[in-house]
Every structure is written in structure tokens, then in C-alpha cells.
Amino acid sequence: MASSDMPEATVQNILDQDSLKWVFVGGKGGVGKTTCSSILAICLARVRSSVLIISTDPAHNLSDAFQQRFTKSPTLVQGFSNLFAMEVDPTVETDDLAGPEGMDSLFSDLANAIPGIDEAMSFAEMLKLVQTMDYATIVFDTAPTGHTLRLLQFPATLEKGLSKLMSLKSRFGGLMNQMSRMFGMEDEFGEDALLGRLEGLKDVIEQVNRQFKDPDLTTFVCVCIPEFLSLYETERLVQELAKFEIDTHNIIINQVLYDDEDVESKLLRARMRMQQKYLDQFYMLYDDFNITKLPLLPEEVTGVEALKAFSDKFLTPYHPTTSRSNVEELERKVHTLRLQLKTAEEELERIKS
């Protein structure tokens, strides 16, 4: 079935699901994830008591989207009373992991020896912080697909890291305790303290992971554009989310070209035909999804007011403004055609002479 025959969907179903606690927004790089997650957070803030949007993308764009500086602590978004934002780095900061003098780097060195555990621990620390706060809904503006899939693997990564440390403990006995005794800080930074820290983070992320797998609490919104690579990435993401048992039933197709004017450009016509081909494929592959189409705009959507204005397209299906029956529009067309005819006649006379 062609996309033009399919009913237009919106993200209203997400706003109506009061039980939702976690909303992930992800997709291929450059498709407009940050804009979509920011607007989704704005829409949710209208119907929830409090909303937090978190950027886990190393290339933070939330500050640019809202035109306001955010840090790793929740900051109230200007113009709102219940929308907060924060940007976290998916790496462990030395200051956060530092122990007493002489042992500052031991923990981070151990973490870095296990691939991926630094990001997993940082994510766990962030979730630990978020859990102490009372936000009704938390929106994640995630990194491009590959990073997002790794984020979803963090519980397994922590499990693996803990197993490795337990293995080291059994193989080398009380080596770390001896080192800590040598530095006079057995109670503060001993072997048990290290393992206790990891186990504590593991408990947090396992608890949250159970929530992530609950469709009443968590959903994943895929953002894409009507092109082959983005369609491929979206299919890969949907398949991986199914493996992780994470619910996804919303797709936002961004940067869609609409024939709302008389497009005379051959390039634009070609792009529209190409997009239509992939739009049809999206509707065929995801006929049970809520697919929201957003128009390509001539300007960037930055700043709170621009984000609020564009949010209407998330809740009401976009329909191009057509005025073909309008007398003024027809007169403009006739005038344009006469000019083109005159130019063509002059060119013909020039060639003949």
C-alpha cells in the first residue's frame, strides 16, 4: 500500500500513555534526533508534572537546540516550569572516580582494562542520580545508532566487568588489600570497596534494565529520513531493540519534501520521487507502527519558540497548503508560462537567424 493511502499518525499515543517513564529517541546521525527529542520533551511537559531530557551523545546538541547552556546537572529550560535538561558524557571522569591520594587512578585503570565498562559505569552513575530525582518522564536524546545499541548492552558489560574483577580477586588473592594497607587506606579503598562500588552500580542498572523491558514504562522512538541508508539503519535498530526486548512502535520520518508548491526544479522533483519510494517501503515494513512525517523546512529549528511552533507538526498530521484553485495562483502560473513562452520564442528566432 502506498504511503499516500495510509492514515497519518502522530506522537499523541506517547502523550496518552501516562505510565511511560523512559522515552528513548534514536537513529542514524544527522536525521534530526535532537530536534525531535527536544520537541517530544516539550509536548510531554504539557501533559506531565515534570520532564527531564538527557543527552547521551558525546557531540551534545541540546544546548544548541534550546539556545541555552546545559551541564551534567539538571537545569530548568528557560520558558518552562517543569522541563529540565542535562548533558552527560558517556565516559568516566577521573574526578568522579578518584580515591585517596596515591590510589587516584587505580579504579579508572581497572575500568579502562575492561572494554566498555567505563561507559557502562558512567551510564549507571547517571541513572543512579536520575533515580534519586522525581521526574514523571525522562527523555533520552541518544547518540547515533551504534552508540545507542552499546548503551543498551551496558547491563551485560557491567556483569562481564564484575566477573573479571572477581576472577582477578580469586587469582591474585588480597593483592589490592595489600596495596591499600601499604598506603594506609584499607577501609577506604580496599578490594571490597572496589567490588562493592561495581556491584552497587550493577544493581542500579539491572533494576533500570527491568524497567526498560517493560512496555508500560519504556518506549523507543526511531527517527529517520526517507533515504536508503536511514531505512537500513532503522531496520537494524528495530531488530536490535526486539532482541533487547525494548518496545518500539513509533517512527518519525523527518525532512520529507511535500508538493505544496509548483516545484519546477528537476532536482527537487527527482528527490521527491526518491523519497516517495522509500516512504512506501517504510509503510510496507512498519504497517503496525505509528509513523509521523515531518516536512523539510527552509530554516533550522532552534530556540524554544521555534521548537514550540514546530511541535504542532508532531500532534497534527502535516498537510501542505495548496491553492491551485485560487484565482491569484492561477494568474501567477499563467504569467510564468507566458514569460517562459516568450523566452523560448526569442531563443527559437535566435537559432533560426
N, C-alpha and C positions, 0 to 999 in steps of 0.2 A: 504494500500500500504506500502510495506516495505521501511525503510529509505534508503536502497541502491538504490531504484528505483526513489527516489525523487531528484529533481535538487538541487545542493549545492548552498546555499545562503551565502552572506557576509553582512557586515555593510555598504556597499557602498551607499545604499539607504539613510542612515542617512547623509553621507557626501554630497550627491547630493541635499538634501533638504535645500537650502540656507536660508529659512525663520526660521529654528529652532533656538530658543533662549535658551530653557531649555531642558537638556537631563538628565533624572534620570537613574541610574544604580542600580538595587537592586536584592535581592533574599535571599535564606537561608544562614545562617552563614557557612563559610568555603568552599564556592564554587568558590572563586576567583573573588569576586566583585571588590576589589580594583585594582587588576591587569588589569581586563577588562576595568574598568572606566579610569584608567591611560592611557592605550593604545588607548582607544577611544578618549581621550583628545588629545593625540599625533597625531592621524590621523586627527582630526578636525583642529588642529593647522596648518596642511599643506595646508588646503583649506579655512581657516578663518583668518580674520585680527587679532583677539585676542581671546583667550580661557582661561576661569577660571575653575579650578576643585576644588570643595569644598567637604571636608569630613564631614559628619554629624554623623558619627559613633563614639560613646564615646571611643571605642578602635581604635584610629587612626592608620592607616597603610600606609597612603600616604607617610609619611617621610621614612618609611622602603622601600616602593616600588621604590621611586626615589633616595633613599640613600641621602636624603637632609632634613634638619630640616625645618618644616613649622610651622607657628603660626596662630593666628586668624586674621592676616592681610595678604592680597595677597602678595605672594613672587614669583619672577621670577624663573622659574625652570631652573637649570643650563643646558646649551647646547641649549637653546631656546631664541628667542627674543619676542615671542608673547604668551607663555604659562605660566600661573600663577597658584599657588596652595595655598590653605588655609585650616586649620583645625579648626572647631568651635565645642564647647561643647554645647550640647542641654540642658543646664541648665543656669539659670540666675546667673551671677556672682554678688556678693554683691557689688563690687566696681562699677559695671556698674549701679546699681540701687540706690546707696547711695544718700541720700539727705543731707541737712544741719545737723549739729551736734544736736543730741537729737532725730532726726527723721530718722536716717540712716536705720533702719530695718523695719520701718512701711510698706513701699511699698512691700518689699520682703516677709514680714509676711502675708500681704494681698494676695499676689500672691500665696504663698505656701498653703493658706487656700482653694484655688480652684484647685482641681486635674487637672494636665496637663497644667495649664496656664503658669507655669514658662518656660516650654519648648516652648510653643506657642509664648510667648513674646520674648524669645531668638531667635527663628527662624525668627520672624518678624523683630527684630533688625538687624539680619544678612541680611535679604532681603532688608531692608531699606538702609543698607550700600552698598550692591551689586548694587542696582538701581542707586546709585549716580556715579557708575563707568560705563565705556563704553566698555563692553566686548561683542563681537559678539555672543558668545555661552558660556553657563555656564553648566558644567557637575557636577552632584551631585553623589558622592560616598556615598550611603546611608547605614544606619545600617541594620542589619538583618530584615526580613520581618515585624515582629511585630512592631518594632520601626518605620519603613517606613510608615506603614499604619496609625500609630498615627500621624506622621508628616503631612500626607495628611488630617487629621482631625483637624489640628490646626485652620483654619478659624472658624469652628464651636465651638471649645474650647474657642477662644477669644470672640466670640459672647456670649457664655454662661457666661464667666467671667465678661464681661461688664454688662450683665443683672443682675448678682448677686450684683455687686457693686452699680448699680442703685437702686436695691432693698434695699440694706443697707442704701443708701442715703435717700430714702423715709421713711424708718423705724426709723432711728436714727437722722434724721434732719441734723443739722450742726455740728455734734459731731467732725468730723475731722477738720472743720474750727475752732472750739473752741480750739481744741488741738494745731493747728498751731498758733492761736493767742496767746495761753499761752506760746508757745515757741518763739513768736515774728517773725514768718516767714509765715504769712498768704498768702502773694503774691507768695512765692517761692514753698510752699509745701502744699497748701490747697487742699480741696476736689476737686475743679475744675481742679487743676493741675494734680491730680492723674487720674481723669477720662479723661482729655484731652490727657494724655500720652497713656492711653489704647485705646482711640478712634483713635488716630493718628496711632498707630501700627495696629489697626484693619483695617483702611483704606488701609494701605500699603499691608497687607496680602490679603485683598479682591481683590485688584487690580491685585496682582500677581496670585491669585487663578483663576481669569478670564482668565489669560494667560495660566495657567496650563491646563485649559479645552479646549484650542484652539489647535487642532491637527496640525495646521500650525506652531505653536510656541513651542509646547511641545511634547515629546515622552518619553516613559519609556522602558528601555531595561532590560529584565529579564535574569538573569544569573543563571544557574543551572548545575547539573551534572546528568548523566544518572543512577539515583537510585530512588527508590520508594519515599522516604521522600522528595527529591528535586522536583520530579514530582508533588507530592501533594502540596508542598509549592508554586510552580509556578502556579498551577491551582487556588489555593486560592488567590494568588496575582493578577492574571489576572482578576478573578471575582470581586475583590475589586476595582481594577482600573476601571473596567467598571462601578461600582457603583458611583465612583467619577468622571466619565466622562473624564478620562485621557487616551489619546491614547497610545496604545502599539501594536507594530507589529513586534518587533524583539526579538528573543530568542537566547542567546548564550549558547550552551551546552559545558561545559568545561571538561577537564580531560578524554577525550574519548580514549580508547585503540584501536589502529589500528593494523591489522595483516600485518605489514610491514616487519616482520622478521619471521623466522620459530620459532614460540613460542612452546617450548616443555613443559613449566611449566603447570601442570594441573590446578593450582590455577589461572594463567593468562587466560587460556582457559575458565575456569568457569566464571571468571569476564567478559570476552568478550561476552560470551553468555548472561549473565545477562544484561550487558549494551545494547546489541542489542535489547533485549526485550523491554527495556524502551525507547530506541531511536525510535523504531517502534511506540510506544504509543505517543511519542511527536509529530511525524509526522502525526499521525492519528488525534490527538486532535487539533493541530495547523497547519492545512494544508494551511491556508491563511497567516501564519506568515513567516517572513524571519528567517530561522533557520541556525545559524552558528555553525559548530562543530570545536572544538579546541582539538588538541592532548594532551594527558598526557605526560609531559616532565620528563626526568630523573633528572632535576635540577630546582631550583627556578628561577623565572623571577624577578630579582631585579636589579636596576640600569638603567640609561637612555639607555645605549647601548643595554642591554638585552631586554628592553621594545620595543625599536625601531625594533630590529631584529624579535621579536615575532609578531610585528604589521602586518607583511606580511600575517600571517595566518588569519587576520581579513578581508583582502581585496581580497585574492585569496583562493579559496577552497583548503583545505589541501588534498593532495593525497600521500599516503605512497609510499616510494621508494621501488619498488620491483625489484629484479634482478634474478628471478628464471631461466630465460633463459641464464643467464650469465654462461660461462664455469667455471670460478673460483668458483662461488657459488655452482654449481653442484658438482664440485670436493670436496668442503668443506663438502657438505652433504654426499657424498659417504664415505669420510674419517671418518666422525662422525658415520655413520651407521656401518662401519667395526669395529670401536672401541667398539661400543655397542654390536655387534655380538660376538666379541672376549670375552668381559666381560661376556656375557650370556653363552657362551660355557664353559668358565672356571668355572662359578657358577654351571652349569649342571654337569660337571665332579666331582666337589667337593661334590655335593649332592649324586651322584651315588656311590662314593667311601666311 
